[in-house]
């Protein structure tokens, strides 16, 4: 299915992935939409699930999951869930301060800081998280599972393990010069 939230809005315009619906400057990216079928007496009844990454582009990011009988309500529920689960991450300008690794299930993601102008070198799931968080220059590599849900969770796990120089100095009790 589709891996971005851009698509036909029903009013003739194409979406850009930045629907805010009164939520301020939030960016939402649809990572995965799945269809489920329940066999009933009259045939099959379909329902849909959506996984969405939500961020403000300034260091806050979260993911949400929504289920409904149609795709748009499932995406709306996922965005609402994602805004509730947003967390702060430590950014270092347009990139991250140091190399980090994240794991979730069988998914393993490595995030490496990159020089300005590099861009986001990542697969679609990891790219969605980085762009929603406001990271513009980063190199990534994923190992193990290619499940988009697990890759999103592993990427957020890696971003949550970022530490600033001041935090590291305070935690170790030493001066890093």
C-alpha positions in Angstrom: 0.0 0.0 0.0 1.0 3.7 0.2 4.0 4.7 2.3 3.4 8.4 2.5 0.4 10.5 3.4 0.3 12.3 0.1 -2.6 11.2 -2.0 -6.0 12.3 -3.2 -7.7 14.3 -0.6 -11.1 14.1 -2.3 -11.1 17.8 -3.1 -9.0 17.6 -6.2 -5.7 18.6 -4.5 -2.8 16.4 -3.7 -1.7 16.1 -0.1 1.8 17.0 1.1 2.0 15.0 4.3 1.6 18.2 6.4 -2.1 18.1 7.4 -2.4 19.9 10.6 -6.2 20.0 11.2 -5.8 22.7 13.9 -2.9 20.9 15.7 -0.4 23.6 14.9 2.8 22.8 13.0 2.6 19.0 13.2 3.9 16.8 10.4 2.3 13.4 10.0 3.6 10.6 7.7 1.6 7.5 7.0 4.1 4.6 7.3 1.8 1.6 6.6 -1.8 0.8 5.9 -3.0 -2.7 6.2 -6.3 -4.3 5.2 -7.9 -7.1 7.3 -10.8 -9.2 6.1 -13.4 -10.9 8.3 -15.5 -13.5 6.5 -19.2 -13.1 7.3 -22.4 -14.6 6.0 -22.7 -12.1 3.1 -19.0 -12.2 2.1 -15.9 -10.4 3.4 -16.0 -7.4 5.7 -12.8 -5.3 5.4 -11.2 -3.1 8.1 -8.1 -1.1 7.9 -5.2 -0.3 10.3 -2.8 2.7 9.8 0.6 3.4 11.4 1.5 7.1 11.4 4.6 9.0 12.5 3.9 12.4 14.0 6.4 15.2 14.8 6.8 18.9 15.0 10.0 19.1 12.9 11.8 20.6 16.0 12.8 17.6 18.1 9.4 16.0 19.1 8.3 12.8 17.5 5.9 9.9 18.2 4.1 7.1 16.5 0.4 6.1 16.5 -1.7 3.2 15.5 -5.4 3.4 14.4 -8.0 1.0 13.3 -11.3 1.7 11.5 -13.6 0.4 8.8 -12.3 3.0 6.3 -8.8 4.3 5.6 -9.2 8.1 6.5 -10.7 7.5 10.0 -7.9 4.9 10.7 -5.3 7.6 9.7 -7.1 10.2 11.9 -7.1 7.9 14.9 -3.4 7.0 14.3 -2.5 10.7 14.2 -4.5 11.4 17.4 -2.7 8.5 19.1 0.7 9.7 17.8 0.2 13.2 19.1 -0.5 11.7 22.6 2.7 9.7 22.5 5.2 12.3 21.3 8.6 12.5 23.0 11.5 15.0 22.9 14.7 14.0 21.3 18.1 15.7 21.5 19.0 17.3 18.1 22.4 18.8 17.2 21.4 21.4 14.6 20.1 19.6 11.4 21.6 16.2 12.5 22.2 14.2 15.6 25.1 14.5 18.0 26.6 11.0 17.8 26.0 7.5 16.4 23.2 5.6 18.1 21.7 2.1 17.7 18.1 1.1 18.4 16.3 -2.2 18.6 12.8 -3.4 18.6 12.0 -7.0 18.1 14.2 -8.3 15.3 14.6 -4.8 13.8 18.0 -3.1 14.4 18.7 0.4 13.2 22.0 2.4 13.3 21.8 6.2 12.9 25.0 8.1 12.1 25.3 11.9 12.0 26.1 13.5 8.6 27.6 16.7 7.4 25.3 19.5 6.2 23.9 18.9 2.7 23.9 15.1 2.9 20.2 14.7 3.3 18.3 11.9 4.9 19.8 8.6 3.6 17.2 6.1 4.9 14.5 3.7 4.0 10.9 4.8 4.0 10.0 3.9 7.6 13.2 5.4 9.1 13.0 8.4 6.8 9.4 9.1 8.0 10.7 9.3 11.7 13.7 11.4 10.8 11.7 13.9 8.8 9.0 14.2 11.3 11.6 14.8 14.1 13.3 17.6 12.1 16.5 15.8 11.2 17.8 17.0 7.8 21.2 15.3 7.5 21.6 11.7 8.6 23.0 8.3 7.5 21.1 5.1 8.5 21.4 1.4 8.2 18.8 -1.2 9.2 19.4 -4.8 9.9 17.1 -7.8 10.6 13.4 -7.3 10.3 12.0 -5.1 7.5 8.6 -4.8 9.2 7.8 -1.0 9.0 6.2 -0.9 12.5 9.3 -2.5 14.1 11.6 -0.2 12.1 9.7 2.9 13.3 9.9 1.7 16.9 13.6 0.9 16.7 14.3 4.3 15.2 12.5 6.1 17.9 14.4 3.9 20.5 17.7 5.0 18.9 16.7 8.7 19.0 15.6 8.4 22.6 19.1 7.2 23.5 20.7 10.4 22.2 22.6 12.4 24.9 24.0 15.9 24.8 27.5 16.7 25.9 26.1 18.4 29.1 24.0 15.3 29.9 27.0 13.0 29.5 29.3 15.2 31.6 26.6 15.4 34.4 25.9 11.6 34.3 29.6 10.7 34.4 30.7 13.4 36.8 33.6 14.5 34.5 34.4 17.3 32.1 34.6 16.3 28.4 36.8 18.9 26.8 
